[in-house]
């Protein structure tokens, strides 16, 4: 992005159709002319779940840098804002920004019909997020962008000691406890443990398993997330834009929600897997609710869910998850998460995570399970389509 006015584009992410998926605004930052306070006001004005502020690519200073720039290797800083705060990482902003960079800012890959019509071609670059560098890829022939998830190197995904109880869920979704809810569904909700999982510091999700509870899954309403207890030591976080030194804040003596970062609730149900694919595709439906609203597509939450299931139930190997979200609110989204799990020595087990195929032993195992592996890497991918473009007026 060259010098000039603060321009913007909007994308619908995790979809190939306009007015589906999750909307995203991407604002071009010219130098450092926008204060953090101004960025927050702009994000609130767009009123999307997230707004990205994209900086110009780092200048090339050597011949090798110039060569990398031609290959799409120049790094770009981004900042991600919710309506009310800055967050270190999020899935649909990274995927949407990757689409924009490779479609408009980087030179395209020449068409090579000799290589399966370009099916395996991809461009690569790097986004600098507050959670760390994120490698992004783009296949222009499939129109799919992918991004590595900047997992904490010491703990991959992190499952906190605190859990969410049935009573906490019903406190924010009271309609689920009415007479129209089957008693069998309430019993399942009560018997299951619902973990709180973080993929990076500051991005936390309560994972609520509603498999076998179609009435509850359909009956969810936009609202608040259950109150999460104290996070494990070292996992508290405050927005970089609000901390005095611009960095993380660890204050484990304080239970204030502001120190937890983002806390959302991802309700999910397991669908029958695609066993004919290699590797098998584990299919899920998810609904993310927080802050009085429902999100159409939550890449980071789906990564937390996929990682937790992969290391807790599937074990060593390469696992693919196809997650449907937003359909019940008219903004259907398709999210893909690939998880690489290495052995951790807790046993390997058998079976998968497919819908109604699980029996009583699997249900019991979920409640008392030990990890069957450790997440080694995670890749989030999806499609996106540009919707609007424009210019911010009188912003300095």
C-alpha positions as CSV (number, residue, x, y, z in Angstrom):
1,X,0.0,0.0,0.0
2,X,1.6,3.2,-1.2
3,X,1.4,6.5,0.7
4,X,-1.9,8.3,0.5
5,X,-5.3,8.3,2.1
6,X,-6.4,5.7,4.5
7,X,-8.3,3.3,2.2
8,X,-10.3,0.2,3.2
9,X,-11.7,-2.9,1.7
10,X,-14.3,-5.3,3.2
11,X,-14.3,-9.1,2.7
12,X,-16.7,-11.8,3.5
13,X,-14.5,-14.6,4.9
14,X,-14.8,-18.4,5.0
15,X,-17.2,-18.2,2.0
16,X,-17.0,-17.8,-1.8
17,X,-20.4,-16.0,-1.9
18,X,-21.0,-12.3,-1.0
19,X,-23.2,-11.6,2.1
20,X,-22.3,-15.0,3.6
21,X,-19.4,-15.9,5.9
22,X,-18.0,-13.4,8.4
23,X,-17.6,-9.7,7.3
24,X,-14.1,-8.1,7.8
25,X,-12.8,-4.6,7.3
26,X,-9.2,-4.1,6.3
27,X,-7.8,-0.6,6.7
28,X,-4.6,0.6,5.1
29,X,-2.3,2.3,7.7
30,X,-0.2,5.1,6.2
31,X,2.9,5.2,8.3
32,X,2.1,5.5,12.0
33,X,-0.5,8.3,11.6
34,X,-3.4,6.5,13.3
35,X,-3.3,6.4,17.1
36,X,-4.6,3.3,18.9
37,X,-7.5,5.3,20.2
38,X,-8.4,6.3,16.6
39,X,-8.1,2.7,15.4
40,X,-10.5,1.6,18.1
41,X,-13.0,4.3,17.1
42,X,-12.8,3.2,13.4
43,X,-13.3,-0.5,14.4
44,X,-16.4,0.5,16.4
45,X,-17.7,2.5,13.4
46,X,-17.4,-0.5,11.1
47,X,-19.2,-2.6,13.8
48,X,-17.9,-5.8,12.4
49,X,-16.7,-8.6,14.8
50,X,-13.1,-7.6,13.8
51,X,-11.3,-4.9,11.9
52,X,-7.7,-5.3,10.6
53,X,-5.2,-2.4,10.3
54,X,-2.7,-3.4,7.7
55,X,0.7,-1.7,7.5
56,X,2.9,-1.3,4.4
57,X,5.3,-4.2,3.7
58,X,8.8,-3.9,5.3
59,X,11.2,-2.2,2.9
60,X,13.8,-4.4,1.2
61,X,17.3,-3.4,2.1
62,X,19.5,-6.1,0.4
63,X,19.4,-8.0,-2.9
64,X,18.2,-11.1,-1.0
65,X,15.3,-9.0,0.4
66,X,14.5,-7.8,-3.1
67,X,14.4,-11.4,-4.3
68,X,12.2,-12.4,-1.4
69,X,9.9,-9.5,-2.2
70,X,9.5,-10.7,-5.8
71,X,8.5,-14.1,-4.3
72,X,5.9,-12.5,-2.0
73,X,8.1,-12.9,1.1
74,X,7.9,-9.4,2.4
75,X,6.5,-9.2,5.9
76,X,3.5,-7.0,6.9
77,X,2.4,-5.9,10.3
78,X,-1.3,-6.1,11.2
79,X,-3.3,-5.1,14.2
80,X,-6.7,-6.7,15.0
81,X,-9.4,-4.8,16.8
82,X,-12.8,-6.0,18.1
83,X,-15.5,-3.3,18.6
84,X,-14.1,-2.6,22.1
85,X,-10.5,-3.8,22.3
86,X,-7.4,-5.0,20.5
87,X,-6.7,-8.8,20.4
88,X,-3.4,-10.6,19.5
89,X,-4.7,-13.0,16.9
90,X,-7.9,-14.1,15.2
91,X,-8.6,-16.5,12.4
92,X,-11.0,-14.8,10.0
93,X,-9.0,-11.5,10.0
94,X,-5.8,-13.4,9.1
95,X,-7.5,-15.4,6.3
96,X,-9.2,-12.3,4.9
97,X,-6.0,-10.3,5.0
98,X,-4.1,-13.1,3.2
99,X,-6.7,-13.0,0.4
100,X,-6.4,-9.3,0.0
101,X,-2.6,-9.3,0.0
102,X,-2.2,-12.0,-2.6
103,X,-5.1,-10.8,-4.8
104,X,-4.0,-7.1,-4.9
105,X,-0.6,-6.5,-3.4
106,X,1.6,-9.3,-4.5
107,X,2.5,-10.3,-8.1
108,X,0.5,-13.4,-9.3
109,X,1.9,-16.8,-10.0
110,X,2.2,-17.5,-13.7
111,X,-0.3,-20.1,-14.9
112,X,1.4,-23.6,-15.3
113,X,-1.0,-26.1,-16.9
114,X,1.7,-28.8,-16.7
115,X,1.3,-28.9,-12.9
116,X,-2.2,-30.2,-12.5
117,X,-3.6,-26.8,-13.5
118,X,-1.7,-25.1,-10.7
119,X,-3.5,-27.2,-8.0
120,X,-0.3,-27.4,-5.9
121,X,1.0,-23.9,-6.6
122,X,1.0,-21.4,-3.8
123,X,2.3,-18.0,-2.8
124,X,3.8,-17.4,0.7
125,X,4.3,-14.3,2.9
126,X,4.3,-13.4,6.6
127,X,2.0,-11.4,8.8
128,X,3.4,-9.9,12.0
129,X,0.7,-10.2,14.7
130,X,0.8,-9.4,18.4
131,X,0.8,-13.2,19.0
132,X,3.9,-13.7,16.8
133,X,4.7,-14.2,13.1
134,X,2.0,-16.0,11.0
135,X,3.0,-17.6,7.7
136,X,0.3,-17.2,5.1
137,X,-0.2,-19.1,1.9
138,X,-2.5,-18.6,-1.1
139,X,-3.4,-20.9,-4.0
140,X,-4.7,-18.6,-6.7
141,X,-6.2,-21.5,-8.7
142,X,-8.2,-22.9,-5.9
143,X,-8.8,-19.4,-4.4
144,X,-7.9,-20.7,-0.9
145,X,-5.8,-18.9,1.7
146,X,-4.1,-20.7,4.7
147,X,-2.4,-19.5,7.8
148,X,-0.2,-21.1,10.4
149,X,-1.5,-20.7,14.0
150,X,1.2,-19.1,16.3
151,X,0.9,-21.7,19.1
152,X,2.7,-21.1,22.3
153,X,6.0,-23.1,21.9
154,X,6.0,-24.3,25.5
155,X,2.5,-25.8,25.6
156,X,0.9,-26.0,22.1
157,X,-2.8,-25.5,22.9
158,X,-3.5,-25.0,26.6
159,X,-6.4,-26.6,28.5
160,X,-7.0,-24.7,31.7
161,X,-7.8,-26.3,35.1
162,X,-11.1,-24.3,35.3
163,X,-14.1,-25.8,33.5
164,X,-17.6,-24.6,32.7
165,X,-20.6,-26.3,34.4
166,X,-24.1,-26.9,33.3
167,X,-25.4,-24.3,35.7
168,X,-23.1,-21.6,34.2
169,X,-24.3,-22.4,30.7
170,X,-28.0,-22.3,31.7
171,X,-27.3,-18.9,33.5
172,X,-26.6,-17.3,30.1
173,X,-28.9,-19.5,28.0
174,X,-31.9,-19.9,30.4
175,X,-34.2,-20.9,27.5
176,X,-32.4,-24.3,27.3
177,X,-33.8,-25.4,30.7
178,X,-37.4,-25.0,29.7
179,X,-40.0,-27.8,29.6
180,X,-39.5,-28.1,25.8
181,X,-35.9,-29.3,26.3
182,X,-35.8,-33.1,26.4
183,X,-34.5,-34.4,29.8
184,X,-32.0,-36.6,28.0
185,X,-30.3,-33.5,26.5
186,X,-30.1,-31.8,29.9
187,X,-28.6,-35.0,31.3
188,X,-25.9,-35.0,28.7
189,X,-25.1,-31.3,29.3
190,X,-24.7,-32.0,33.0
191,X,-22.5,-35.1,32.7
192,X,-20.0,-33.6,30.3
193,X,-17.0,-31.5,31.3
194,X,-16.7,-28.4,29.3
195,X,-13.1,-27.2,29.0
196,X,-11.6,-23.7,28.6
197,X,-8.9,-23.8,25.9
198,X,-6.4,-21.2,24.7
199,X,-4.5,-21.4,21.4
200,X,-2.5,-18.2,22.2
201,X,-2.4,-16.0,25.2
202,X,-5.4,-13.7,25.2
203,X,-7.7,-15.9,23.0
204,X,-9.7,-18.3,25.2
205,X,-12.7,-20.4,24.4
206,X,-15.1,-22.5,26.5
207,X,-15.9,-25.5,24.4
208,X,-19.5,-26.8,25.0
209,X,-20.2,-30.2,23.5
210,X,-23.9,-30.4,22.4
211,X,-23.5,-33.6,20.4
212,X,-26.8,-35.5,20.6
213,X,-28.6,-32.3,21.8
214,X,-30.2,-31.0,18.6
215,X,-32.9,-29.1,20.6
216,X,-30.2,-27.2,22.6
217,X,-28.1,-26.5,19.5
218,X,-31.1,-25.0,17.7
219,X,-32.3,-23.2,20.8
220,X,-29.1,-21.1,21.4
221,X,-29.5,-17.3,21.4
222,X,-27.1,-14.4,21.0
223,X,-26.0,-13.4,24.5
224,X,-23.2,-13.4,26.9
225,X,-20.5,-16.1,27.5
226,X,-20.5,-17.9,30.8
227,X,-18.2,-16.4,33.4
228,X,-14.9,-18.1,33.3
229,X,-12.9,-18.7,36.5
230,X,-9.3,-17.9,37.0
231,X,-7.0,-18.9,34.1
232,X,-3.9,-21.0,34.8
233,X,-0.8,-19.1,35.9
234,X,1.0,-17.2,33.1
235,X,-2.1,-17.0,30.8
236,X,-3.6,-13.7,31.9
237,X,-3.4,-11.0,29.2
238,X,-4.4,-7.4,28.5
239,X,-4.7,-5.7,25.2
240,X,-1.5,-4.2,23.9
241,X,-3.3,-0.9,23.2
242,X,-4.4,-0.6,26.8
243,X,-1.2,-1.7,28.7
244,X,1.3,1.0,29.6
245,X,4.3,-0.6,28.0
246,X,2.4,-1.9,24.9
247,X,2.9,-5.6,25.8
248,X,1.4,-8.5,27.7
249,X,0.4,-8.1,31.3
250,X,0.5,-11.1,33.6
251,X,-1.3,-10.6,36.9
252,X,-2.4,-13.9,38.2
253,X,-3.5,-12.4,41.5
254,X,-6.2,-10.5,39.7
255,X,-9.4,-12.4,38.5
256,X,-10.6,-9.4,36.5
257,X,-12.0,-10.4,33.2
258,X,-10.0,-7.6,31.5
259,X,-6.8,-9.6,32.3
260,X,-8.1,-12.7,30.5
261,X,-8.3,-11.2,27.1
262,X,-11.0,-12.5,24.8
263,X,-13.3,-15.2,26.3
264,X,-15.8,-16.7,23.9
265,X,-18.1,-19.7,24.1
266,X,-18.0,-22.2,21.2
267,X,-21.0,-24.6,21.2
268,X,-20.4,-27.5,18.9
269,X,-21.9,-30.8,17.7
270,X,-20.2,-33.7,16.0
271,X,-21.4,-34.7,12.5
272,X,-20.8,-38.0,10.7
273,X,-17.2,-38.0,9.4
274,X,-16.2,-38.4,5.7
275,X,-14.5,-41.7,6.2
276,X,-13.8,-42.1,2.4
277,X,-11.3,-39.2,2.4
278,X,-7.6,-39.7,3.1
279,X,-7.1,-38.6,5.8
280,X,-10.7,-38.8,7.1
281,X,-12.4,-35.5,7.4
282,X,-13.9,-34.8,10.9
283,X,-17.1,-32.7,10.4
284,X,-18.5,-30.4,13.1
285,X,-21.0,-27.6,13.4
286,X,-20.1,-24.7,15.7
287,X,-21.8,-21.6,17.1
288,X,-19.8,-19.0,18.9
289,X,-21.6,-16.6,21.3
290,X,-20.1,-13.7,23.2
291,X,-20.7,-10.1,24.1
292,X,-24.4,-10.2,23.2
293,X,-23.9,-11.5,19.7
294,X,-23.3,-14.6,17.7
295,X,-20.3,-14.8,15.4
296,X,-20.7,-16.1,11.8
297,X,-17.2,-17.7,11.7
298,X,-14.6,-18.0,14.4
299,X,-11.3,-19.3,13.1
300,X,-9.4,-19.1,16.3
301,X,-12.2,-20.8,18.3
302,X,-12.4,-23.6,15.7
303,X,-8.7,-24.0,16.0
304,X,-9.0,-24.4,19.7
305,X,-11.8,-27.0,19.2
306,X,-9.9,-28.9,16.5
307,X,-6.7,-28.9,18.6
308,X,-8.4,-30.1,21.7
309,X,-10.2,-32.9,19.9
310,X,-7.1,-34.0,18.0
311,X,-4.8,-34.3,20.9
312,X,-7.4,-35.6,23.3
313,X,-9.2,-38.1,21.2
314,X,-7.4,-38.8,18.0
315,X,-3.7,-38.9,18.9
316,X,-0.6,-39.0,16.7
317,X,-1.1,-38.2,13.0
318,X,-2.5,-35.6,10.6
319,X,-6.1,-34.7,11.2
320,X,-8.5,-32.6,9.1
321,X,-11.5,-30.8,10.4
322,X,-14.3,-29.3,8.3
323,X,-16.3,-27.0,10.5
324,X,-19.6,-25.4,9.5
325,X,-20.7,-22.2,11.3
326,X,-23.1,-19.3,10.7
327,X,-25.8,-21.3,8.8
328,X,-28.4,-20.8,11.5
329,X,-28.0,-17.0,11.2
330,X,-28.0,-16.8,7.4
331,X,-24.2,-16.4,7.0
332,X,-23.0,-19.9,6.3
333,X,-19.3,-20.3,6.7
334,X,-16.9,-23.2,5.9
335,X,-13.8,-23.4,8.0
336,X,-10.9,-25.9,7.6
337,X,-8.4,-26.7,10.3
338,X,-5.5,-29.2,9.9
339,X,-3.8,-30.4,13.0
340,X,-0.5,-32.3,13.3
341,X,-0.3,-34.3,16.5
342,X,2.9,-36.0,17.8
343,X,3.0,-38.8,20.3
344,X,3.0,-37.9,24.0
345,X,3.1,-41.4,25.4
346,X,-0.4,-41.5,26.9
347,X,-1.7,-44.3,24.7
348,X,-3.1,-44.1,21.2
349,X,-6.6,-45.5,21.4
350,X,-8.9,-46.1,18.5
351,X,-11.9,-44.5,16.9
352,X,-12.9,-41.0,15.8
353,X,-15.2,-38.2,16.8
354,X,-18.1,-38.8,14.5
355,X,-21.6,-37.9,15.6
356,X,-23.9,-40.7,16.7
357,X,-21.3,-43.4,16.2
358,X,-19.8,-43.0,19.6
359,X,-21.0,-45.3,22.4
360,X,-21.0,-45.2,26.2
361,X,-17.3,-46.0,26.5
362,X,-16.4,-43.1,24.2
363,X,-18.6,-40.8,26.2
364,X,-17.1,-41.9,29.5
365,X,-13.6,-41.6,28.0
366,X,-14.2,-38.0,27.0
367,X,-14.9,-37.1,30.6
368,X,-11.9,-38.9,32.1
369,X,-9.6,-38.9,29.1
370,X,-5.9,-38.2,29.1
371,X,-4.1,-36.6,26.2
372,X,-3.3,-39.0,23.4
373,X,-0.7,-36.7,21.8
374,X,0.6,-33.1,21.6
375,X,-0.3,-30.6,18.9
376,X,2.8,-30.0,16.8
377,X,1.3,-27.6,14.3
378,X,-1.9,-26.2,13.1
379,X,-3.1,-24.7,9.8
380,X,-6.3,-22.7,9.3
381,X,-7.7,-22.2,5.7
382,X,-10.7,-20.9,3.8
383,X,-12.0,-18.8,1.0
384,X,-13.0,-15.2,1.0
385,X,-14.5,-12.7,-1.4
386,X,-14.2,-8.9,-1.6
387,X,-17.4,-6.9,-1.1
388,X,-16.6,-3.2,-0.8
389,X,-13.8,-0.7,-1.0
390,X,-13.6,3.0,0.0
391,X,-11.7,5.7,1.8
392,X,-11.8,7.0,5.4
393,X,-12.6,10.7,5.3
394,X,-10.8,13.3,7.4
395,X,-8.8,10.8,9.4
396,X,-5.4,12.0,10.5
